[in-house]
Amino acid sequence: MLVSMSAVVLLGLLIWFLLRIRYLRWADLLLCGTFGFLLSRTVAAPLAQALLDGVSGFLGQLRF
């Protein structure tokens, strides 16, 4: 849950930034949001969650 909330905040900030620099239009934002909402209700949702968990685990092990 914590990773998914972090991903939501990070993606939300990225979308806000892209809207600010006018690279992303509102129609694109609505399309991406609708896709994400519909994806979360499919059988692909566990695969997407596993992918996010794997990426976050990898990034968590990086040491600078």
PDB file with one MODEL, atoms N, CA, C and O in Angstrom:
MODEL        1
ATOM      1  N   MET A   1       0.820  -1.196   0.000  1.00  0.00           N
ATOM      2  CA  MET A   1       0.000   0.000   0.000  1.00  0.00           C
ATOM      3  C   MET A   1       0.859   1.252   0.000  1.00  0.00           C
ATOM      4  O   MET A   1       0.550   2.223  -0.691  1.00  0.00           O
ATOM      5  N   LEU A   2       1.934   1.232   0.773  1.00  0.00           N
ATOM      6  CA  LEU A   2       2.798   2.396   0.854  1.00  0.00           C
ATOM      7  C   LEU A   2       3.468   2.678  -0.489  1.00  0.00           C
ATOM      8  O   LEU A   2       3.607   3.833  -0.892  1.00  0.00           O
ATOM      9  N   VAL A   3       3.883   1.609  -1.179  1.00  0.00           N
ATOM     10  CA  VAL A   3       4.526   1.787  -2.480  1.00  0.00           C
ATOM     11  C   VAL A   3       3.535   2.322  -3.490  1.00  0.00           C
ATOM     12  O   VAL A   3       3.877   3.205  -4.277  1.00  0.00           O
ATOM     13  N   SER A   4       2.321   1.815  -3.488  1.00  0.00           N
ATOM     14  CA  SER A   4       1.346   2.298  -4.462  1.00  0.00           C
ATOM     15  C   SER A   4       0.984   3.755  -4.189  1.00  0.00           C
ATOM     16  O   SER A   4       0.760   4.518  -5.129  1.00  0.00           O
ATOM     17  N   MET A   5       0.924   4.156  -2.916  1.00  0.00           N
ATOM     18  CA  MET A   5       0.655   5.568  -2.608  1.00  0.00           C
ATOM     19  C   MET A   5       1.810   6.442  -3.072  1.00  0.00           C
ATOM     20  O   MET A   5       1.588   7.535  -3.592  1.00  0.00           O
ATOM     21  N   SER A   6       3.037   5.975  -2.889  1.00  0.00           N
ATOM     22  CA  SER A   6       4.204   6.722  -3.355  1.00  0.00           C
ATOM     23  C   SER A   6       4.192   6.839  -4.877  1.00  0.00           C
ATOM     24  O   SER A   6       4.512   7.893  -5.427  1.00  0.00           O
ATOM     25  N   ALA A   7       3.823   5.761  -5.546  1.00  0.00           N
ATOM     26  CA  ALA A   7       3.757   5.787  -7.007  1.00  0.00           C
ATOM     27  C   ALA A   7       2.670   6.750  -7.475  1.00  0.00           C
ATOM     28  O   ALA A   7       2.853   7.464  -8.461  1.00  0.00           O
ATOM     29  N   VAL A   8       1.543   6.773  -6.773  1.00  0.00           N
ATOM     30  CA  VAL A   8       0.459   7.686  -7.138  1.00  0.00           C
ATOM     31  C   VAL A   8       0.901   9.131  -6.965  1.00  0.00           C
ATOM     32  O   VAL A   8       0.638   9.975  -7.823  1.00  0.00           O
ATOM     33  N   VAL A   9       1.570   9.413  -5.861  1.00  0.00           N
ATOM     34  CA  VAL A   9       2.047  10.787  -5.621  1.00  0.00           C
ATOM     35  C   VAL A   9       3.088  11.174  -6.667  1.00  0.00           C
ATOM     36  O   VAL A   9       3.044  12.279  -7.209  1.00  0.00           O
ATOM     37  N   LEU A  10       4.023  10.267  -6.954  1.00  0.00           N
ATOM     38  CA  LEU A  10       5.058  10.558  -7.941  1.00  0.00           C
ATOM     39  C   LEU A  10       4.459  10.770  -9.327  1.00  0.00           C
ATOM     40  O   LEU A  10       4.821  11.719 -10.022  1.00  0.00           O
ATOM     41  N   LEU A  11       3.553   9.897  -9.728  1.00  0.00           N
ATOM     42  CA  LEU A  11       2.923  10.059 -11.043  1.00  0.00           C
ATOM     43  C   LEU A  11       2.038  11.297 -11.077  1.00  0.00           C
ATOM     44  O   LEU A  11       1.950  11.964 -12.108  1.00  0.00           O
ATOM     45  N   GLY A  12       1.390  11.608  -9.977  1.00  0.00           N
ATOM     46  CA  GLY A  12       0.593  12.836  -9.916  1.00  0.00           C
ATOM     47  C   GLY A  12       1.449  14.083 -10.086  1.00  0.00           C
ATOM     48  O   GLY A  12       1.061  15.016 -10.789  1.00  0.00           O
ATOM     49  N   LEU A  13       2.610  14.098  -9.445  1.00  0.00           N
ATOM     50  CA  LEU A  13       3.523  15.234  -9.605  1.00  0.00           C
ATOM     51  C   LEU A  13       4.061  15.322 -11.033  1.00  0.00           C
ATOM     52  O   LEU A  13       4.218  16.415 -11.576  1.00  0.00           O
ATOM     53  N   LEU A  14       4.339  14.174 -11.634  1.00  0.00           N
ATOM     54  CA  LEU A  14       4.807  14.169 -13.017  1.00  0.00           C
ATOM     55  C   LEU A  14       3.729  14.701 -13.956  1.00  0.00           C
ATOM     56  O   LEU A  14       4.023  15.484 -14.859  1.00  0.00           O
ATOM     57  N   ILE A  15       2.498  14.285 -13.750  1.00  0.00           N
ATOM     58  CA  ILE A  15       1.393  14.779 -14.581  1.00  0.00           C
ATOM     59  C   ILE A  15       1.207  16.282 -14.377  1.00  0.00           C
ATOM     60  O   ILE A  15       0.995  17.020 -15.339  1.00  0.00           O
ATOM     61  N   TRP A  16       1.285  16.735 -13.125  1.00  0.00           N
ATOM     62  CA  TRP A  16       1.157  18.172 -12.845  1.00  0.00           C
ATOM     63  C   TRP A  16       2.256  18.952 -13.556  1.00  0.00           C
ATOM     64  O   TRP A  16       1.992  20.000 -14.145  1.00  0.00           O
ATOM     65  N   PHE A  17       3.499  18.443 -13.505  1.00  0.00           N
ATOM     66  CA  PHE A  17       4.614  19.121 -14.167  1.00  0.00           C
ATOM     67  C   PHE A  17       4.413  19.171 -15.675  1.00  0.00           C
ATOM     68  O   PHE A  17       4.650  20.203 -16.303  1.00  0.00           O
ATOM     69  N   LEU A  18       3.975  18.055 -16.257  1.00  0.00           N
ATOM     70  CA  LEU A  18       3.751  18.031 -17.702  1.00  0.00           C
ATOM     71  C   LEU A  18       2.620  18.968 -18.110  1.00  0.00           C
ATOM     72  O   LEU A  18       2.665  19.567 -19.184  1.00  0.00           O
ATOM     73  N   LEU A  19       1.607  19.096 -17.257  1.00  0.00           N
ATOM     74  CA  LEU A  19       0.542  20.058 -17.541  1.00  0.00           C
ATOM     75  C   LEU A  19       1.056  21.488 -17.444  1.00  0.00           C
ATOM     76  O   LEU A  19       0.662  22.346 -18.235  1.00  0.00           O
ATOM     77  N   ARG A  20       1.938  21.749 -16.474  1.00  0.00           N
ATOM     78  CA  ARG A  20       2.474  23.098 -16.288  1.00  0.00           C
ATOM     79  C   ARG A  20       3.293  23.555 -17.486  1.00  0.00           C
ATOM     80  O   ARG A  20       3.210  24.712 -17.897  1.00  0.00           O
ATOM     81  N   ILE A  21       4.091  22.636 -18.051  1.00  0.00           N
ATOM     82  CA  ILE A  21       4.921  23.033 -19.193  1.00  0.00           C
ATOM     83  C   ILE A  21       4.169  22.853 -20.511  1.00  0.00           C
ATOM     84  O   ILE A  21       4.738  23.000 -21.593  1.00  0.00           O
ATOM     85  N   ARG A  22       2.890  22.534 -20.398  1.00  0.00           N
ATOM     86  CA  ARG A  22       1.988  22.400 -21.548  1.00  0.00           C
ATOM     87  C   ARG A  22       2.421  21.303 -22.522  1.00  0.00           C
ATOM     88  O   ARG A  22       2.179  21.392 -23.726  1.00  0.00           O
ATOM     89  N   TYR A  23       3.064  20.273 -21.980  1.00  0.00           N
ATOM     90  CA  TYR A  23       3.439  19.130 -22.801  1.00  0.00           C
ATOM     91  C   TYR A  23       2.329  18.091 -22.829  1.00  0.00           C
ATOM     92  O   TYR A  23       2.207  17.321 -23.781  1.00  0.00           O
ATOM     93  N   LEU A  24       1.528  18.078 -21.782  1.00  0.00           N
ATOM     94  CA  LEU A  24       0.437  17.119 -21.656  1.00  0.00           C
ATOM     95  C   LEU A  24      -0.873  17.893 -21.690  1.00  0.00           C
ATOM     96  O   LEU A  24      -1.050  18.860 -20.949  1.00  0.00           O
ATOM     97  N   ARG A  25      -1.779  17.470 -22.543  1.00  0.00           N
ATOM     98  CA  ARG A  25      -3.067  18.145 -22.631  1.00  0.00           C
ATOM     99  C   ARG A  25      -4.075  17.443 -21.734  1.00  0.00           C
ATOM    100  O   ARG A  25      -3.858  16.307 -21.314  1.00  0.00           O
ATOM    101  N   TRP A  26      -5.172  18.122 -21.444  1.00  0.00           N
ATOM    102  CA  TRP A  26      -6.196  17.566 -20.548  1.00  0.00           C
ATOM    103  C   TRP A  26      -6.797  16.282 -21.103  1.00  0.00           C
ATOM    104  O   TRP A  26      -7.130  15.374 -20.342  1.00  0.00           O
ATOM    105  N   ALA A  27      -6.938  16.200 -22.419  1.00  0.00           N
ATOM    106  CA  ALA A  27      -7.493  14.977 -23.010  1.00  0.00           C
ATOM    107  C   ALA A  27      -6.561  13.789 -22.754  1.00  0.00           C
ATOM    108  O   ALA A  27      -7.021  12.680 -22.481  1.00  0.00           O
ATOM    109  N   ASP A  28      -5.242  14.030 -22.845  1.00  0.00           N
ATOM    110  CA  ASP A  28      -4.267  12.969 -22.562  1.00  0.00           C
ATOM    111  C   ASP A  28      -4.356  12.541 -21.103  1.00  0.00           C
ATOM    112  O   ASP A  28      -4.272  11.353 -20.790  1.00  0.00           O
ATOM    113  N   LEU A  29      -4.526  13.506 -20.220  1.00  0.00           N
ATOM    114  CA  LEU A  29      -4.642  13.210 -18.798  1.00  0.00           C
ATOM    115  C   LEU A  29      -5.876  12.353 -18.510  1.00  0.00           C
ATOM    116  O   LEU A  29      -5.801  11.386 -17.752  1.00  0.00           O
ATOM    117  N   LEU A  30      -6.989  12.704 -19.107  1.00  0.00           N
ATOM    118  CA  LEU A  30      -8.212  11.930 -18.904  1.00  0.00           C
ATOM    119  C   LEU A  30      -8.090  10.527 -19.480  1.00  0.00           C
ATOM    120  O   LEU A  30      -8.572   9.562 -18.887  1.00  0.00           O
ATOM    121  N   LEU A  31      -7.454  10.417 -20.620  1.00  0.00           N
ATOM    122  CA  LEU A  31      -7.253   9.113 -21.237  1.00  0.00           C
ATOM    123  C   LEU A  31      -6.356   8.225 -20.375  1.00  0.00           C
ATOM    124  O   LEU A  31      -6.659   7.049 -20.176  1.00  0.00           O
ATOM    125  N   CYS A  32      -5.260   8.777 -19.863  1.00  0.00           N
ATOM    126  CA  CYS A  32      -4.360   8.004 -18.994  1.00  0.00           C
ATOM    127  C   CYS A  32      -5.053   7.609 -17.696  1.00  0.00           C
ATOM    128  O   CYS A  32      -4.891   6.483 -17.225  1.00  0.00           O
ATOM    129  N   GLY A  33      -5.815   8.515 -17.121  1.00  0.00           N
ATOM    130  CA  GLY A  33      -6.533   8.204 -15.891  1.00  0.00           C
ATOM    131  C   GLY A  33      -7.579   7.128 -16.089  1.00  0.00           C
ATOM    132  O   GLY A  33      -7.723   6.234 -15.255  1.00  0.00           O
ATOM    133  N   THR A  34      -8.302   7.209 -17.178  1.00  0.00           N
ATOM    134  CA  THR A  34      -9.311   6.199 -17.485  1.00  0.00           C
ATOM    135  C   THR A  34      -8.655   4.841 -17.726  1.00  0.00           C
ATOM    136  O   THR A  34      -9.156   3.814 -17.268  1.00  0.00           O
ATOM    137  N   PHE A  35      -7.540   4.839 -18.442  1.00  0.00           N
ATOM    138  CA  PHE A  35      -6.827   3.592 -18.681  1.00  0.00           C
ATOM    139  C   PHE A  35      -6.373   2.965 -17.365  1.00  0.00           C
ATOM    140  O   PHE A  35      -6.549   1.763 -17.162  1.00  0.00           O
ATOM    141  N   GLY A  36      -5.793   3.763 -16.472  1.00  0.00           N
ATOM    142  CA  GLY A  36      -5.348   3.250 -15.182  1.00  0.00           C
ATOM    143  C   GLY A  36      -6.497   2.718 -14.344  1.00  0.00           C
ATOM    144  O   GLY A  36      -6.374   1.679 -13.695  1.00  0.00           O
ATOM    145  N   PHE A  37      -7.611   3.430 -14.359  1.00  0.00           N
ATOM    146  CA  PHE A  37      -8.780   2.987 -13.607  1.00  0.00           C
ATOM    147  C   PHE A  37      -9.304   1.659 -14.147  1.00  0.00           C
ATOM    148  O   PHE A  37      -9.634   0.759 -13.374  1.00  0.00           O
ATOM    149  N   LEU A  38      -9.381   1.536 -15.456  1.00  0.00           N
ATOM    150  CA  LEU A  38      -9.864   0.302 -16.053  1.00  0.00           C
ATOM    151  C   LEU A  38      -8.858  -0.835 -15.889  1.00  0.00           C
ATOM    152  O   LEU A  38      -9.255  -1.989 -15.728  1.00  0.00           O
ATOM    153  N   LEU A  39      -7.566  -0.526 -15.929  1.00  0.00           N
ATOM    154  CA  LEU A  39      -6.542  -1.548 -15.742  1.00  0.00           C
ATOM    155  C   LEU A  39      -6.617  -2.147 -14.345  1.00  0.00           C
ATOM    156  O   LEU A  39      -6.375  -3.340 -14.166  1.00  0.00           O
ATOM    157  N   SER A  40      -6.948  -1.334 -13.364  1.00  0.00           N
ATOM    158  CA  SER A  40      -6.996  -1.833 -11.986  1.00  0.00           C
ATOM    159  C   SER A  40      -8.136  -2.818 -11.773  1.00  0.00           C
ATOM    160  O   SER A  40      -8.157  -3.518 -10.761  1.00  0.00           O
ATOM    161  N   ARG A  41      -9.071  -2.888 -12.689  1.00  0.00           N
ATOM    162  CA  ARG A  41     -10.201  -3.801 -12.561  1.00  0.00           C
ATOM    163  C   ARG A  41     -10.069  -5.044 -13.432  1.00  0.00           C
ATOM    164  O   ARG A  41     -11.017  -5.822 -13.538  1.00  0.00           O
ATOM    165  N   THR A  42      -8.914  -5.246 -14.056  1.00  0.00           N
ATOM    166  CA  THR A  42      -8.723  -6.396 -14.932  1.00  0.00           C
ATOM    167  C   THR A  42      -7.840  -7.436 -14.268  1.00  0.00           C
ATOM    168  O   THR A  42      -7.360  -7.243 -13.151  1.00  0.00           O
ATOM    169  N   VAL A  43      -7.631  -8.546 -14.974  1.00  0.00           N
ATOM    170  CA  VAL A  43      -6.742  -9.587 -14.467  1.00  0.00           C
ATOM    171  C   VAL A  43      -5.278  -9.163 -14.589  1.00  0.00           C
ATOM    172  O   VAL A  43      -4.400  -9.823 -14.032  1.00  0.00           O
ATOM    173  N   ALA A  44      -5.004  -8.079 -15.304  1.00  0.00           N
ATOM    174  CA  ALA A  44      -3.635  -7.588 -15.442  1.00  0.00           C
ATOM    175  C   ALA A  44      -3.194  -6.775 -14.228  1.00  0.00           C
ATOM    176  O   ALA A  44      -2.013  -6.446 -14.111  1.00  0.00           O
ATOM    177  N   ALA A  45      -4.105  -6.447 -13.331  1.00  0.00           N
ATOM    178  CA  ALA A  45      -3.770  -5.628 -12.162  1.00  0.00           C
ATOM    179  C   ALA A  45      -2.713  -6.285 -11.279  1.00  0.00           C
ATOM    180  O   ALA A  45      -1.784  -5.594 -10.862  1.00  0.00           O
ATOM    181  N   PRO A  46      -2.801  -7.597 -10.965  1.00  0.00           N
ATOM    182  CA  PRO A  46      -1.731  -8.201 -10.158  1.00  0.00           C
ATOM    183  C   PRO A  46      -0.369  -8.162 -10.844  1.00  0.00           C
ATOM    184  O   PRO A  46       0.658  -8.003 -10.183  1.00  0.00           O
ATOM    185  N   LEU A  47      -0.358  -8.307 -12.169  1.00  0.00           N
ATOM    186  CA  LEU A  47       0.906  -8.227 -12.904  1.00  0.00           C
ATOM    187  C   LEU A  47       1.487  -6.818 -12.815  1.00  0.00           C
ATOM    188  O   LEU A  47       2.687  -6.658 -12.589  1.00  0.00           O
ATOM    189  N   ALA A  48       0.655  -5.804 -12.987  1.00  0.00           N
ATOM    190  CA  ALA A  48       1.122  -4.423 -12.880  1.00  0.00           C
ATOM    191  C   ALA A  48       1.612  -4.131 -11.467  1.00  0.00           C
ATOM    192  O   ALA A  48       2.613  -3.435 -11.297  1.00  0.00           O
ATOM    193  N   GLN A  49       0.924  -4.652 -10.449  1.00  0.00           N
ATOM    194  CA  GLN A  49       1.349  -4.454  -9.063  1.00  0.00           C
ATOM    195  C   GLN A  49       2.670  -5.157  -8.795  1.00  0.00           C
ATOM    196  O   GLN A  49       3.534  -4.615  -8.105  1.00  0.00           O
ATOM    197  N   ALA A  50       2.832  -6.354  -9.333  1.00  0.00           N
ATOM    198  CA  ALA A  50       4.092  -7.076  -9.162  1.00  0.00           C
ATOM    199  C   ALA A  50       5.241  -6.332  -9.837  1.00  0.00           C
ATOM    200  O   ALA A  50       6.352  -6.288  -9.307  1.00  0.00           O
ATOM    201  N   LEU A  51       4.981  -5.758 -10.987  1.00  0.00           N
ATOM    202  CA  LEU A  51       6.001  -4.979 -11.682  1.00  0.00           C
ATOM    203  C   LEU A  51       6.395  -3.755 -10.861  1.00  0.00           C
ATOM    204  O   LEU A  51       7.581  -3.457 -10.721  1.00  0.00           O
ATOM    205  N   LEU A  52       5.412  -3.050 -10.321  1.00  0.00           N
ATOM    206  CA  LEU A  52       5.709  -1.892  -9.480  1.00  0.00           C
ATOM    207  C   LEU A  52       6.458  -2.297  -8.216  1.00  0.00           C
ATOM    208  O   LEU A  52       7.369  -1.590  -7.786  1.00  0.00           O
ATOM    209  N   ASP A  53       6.089  -3.418  -7.620  1.00  0.00           N
ATOM    210  CA  ASP A  53       6.792  -3.898  -6.433  1.00  0.00           C
ATOM    211  C   ASP A  53       8.239  -4.265  -6.759  1.00  0.00           C
ATOM    212  O   ASP A  53       9.142  -3.982  -5.972  1.00  0.00           O
ATOM    213  N   GLY A  54       8.459  -4.880  -7.896  1.00  0.00           N
ATOM    214  CA  GLY A  54       9.815  -5.226  -8.310  1.00  0.00           C
ATOM    215  C   GLY A  54      10.683  -4.007  -8.554  1.00  0.00           C
ATOM    216  O   GLY A  54      11.839  -3.962  -8.133  1.00  0.00           O
ATOM    217  N   VAL A  55      10.123  -3.023  -9.233  1.00  0.00           N
ATOM    218  CA  VAL A  55      10.873  -1.788  -9.501  1.00  0.00           C
ATOM    219  C   VAL A  55      11.174  -1.057  -8.197  1.00  0.00           C
ATOM    220  O   VAL A  55      12.287  -0.570  -8.000  1.00  0.00           O
ATOM    221  N   SER A  56      10.190  -0.978  -7.308  1.00  0.00           N
ATOM    222  CA  SER A  56      10.424  -0.284  -6.041  1.00  0.00           C
ATOM    223  C   SER A  56      11.425  -1.041  -5.178  1.00  0.00           C
ATOM    224  O   SER A  56      12.219  -0.419  -4.473  1.00  0.00           O
ATOM    225  N   GLY A  57      11.404  -2.369  -5.221  1.00  0.00           N
ATOM    226  CA  GLY A  57      12.402  -3.153  -4.498  1.00  0.00           C
ATOM    227  C   GLY A  57      13.800  -2.921  -5.040  1.00  0.00           C
ATOM    228  O   GLY A  57      14.759  -2.808  -4.275  1.00  0.00           O
ATOM    229  N   PHE A  58      13.915  -2.850  -6.347  1.00  0.00           N
ATOM    230  CA  PHE A  58      15.208  -2.580  -6.978  1.00  0.00           C
ATOM    231  C   PHE A  58      15.716  -1.196  -6.604  1.00  0.00           C
ATOM    232  O   PHE A  58      16.879  -1.033  -6.234  1.00  0.00           O
ATOM    233  N   LEU A  59      14.845  -0.205  -6.701  1.00  0.00           N
ATOM    234  CA  LEU A  59      15.251   1.165  -6.364  1.00  0.00           C
ATOM    235  C   LEU A  59      15.579   1.296  -4.884  1.00  0.00           C
ATOM    236  O   LEU A  59      16.436   2.095  -4.507  1.00  0.00           O
ATOM    237  N   GLY A  60      14.908   0.521  -4.047  1.00  0.00           N
ATOM    238  CA  GLY A  60      15.193   0.558  -2.615  1.00  0.00           C
ATOM    239  C   GLY A  60      16.541  -0.031  -2.250  1.00  0.00           C
ATOM    240  O   GLY A  60      17.090   0.291  -1.196  1.00  0.00           O
ATOM    241  N   GLN A  61      17.084  -0.887  -3.101  1.00  0.00           N
ATOM    242  CA  GLN A  61      18.378  -1.505  -2.829  1.00  0.00           C
ATOM    243  C   GLN A  61      19.537  -0.695  -3.362  1.00  0.00           C
ATOM    244  O   GLN A  61      20.688  -1.008  -3.055  1.00  0.00           O
ATOM    245  N   LEU A  62      19.281   0.331  -4.145  1.00  0.00           N
ATOM    246  CA  LEU A  62      20.353   1.155  -4.688  1.00  0.00           C
ATOM    247  C   LEU A  62      20.978   1.988  -3.571  1.00  0.00           C
ATOM    248  O   LEU A  62      20.276   2.580  -2.751  1.00  0.00           O
ATOM    249  N   ARG A  63      22.276   2.022  -3.556  1.00  0.00           N
ATOM    250  CA  ARG A  63      23.009   2.822  -2.573  1.00  0.00           C
ATOM    251  C   ARG A  63      23.891   3.813  -3.318  1.00  0.00           C
ATOM    252  O   ARG A  63      24.605   3.449  -4.253  1.00  0.00           O
ATOM    253  N   PHE A  64      23.833   5.043  -2.899  1.00  0.00           N
ATOM    254  CA  PHE A  64      24.628   6.090  -3.555  1.00  0.00           C
ATOM    255  C   PHE A  64      25.838   6.436  -2.742  1.00  0.00           C
ATOM    256  O   PHE A  64      26.623   7.298  -3.140  1.00  0.00           O
TER     257      PHE A  64
ENDMDL
END
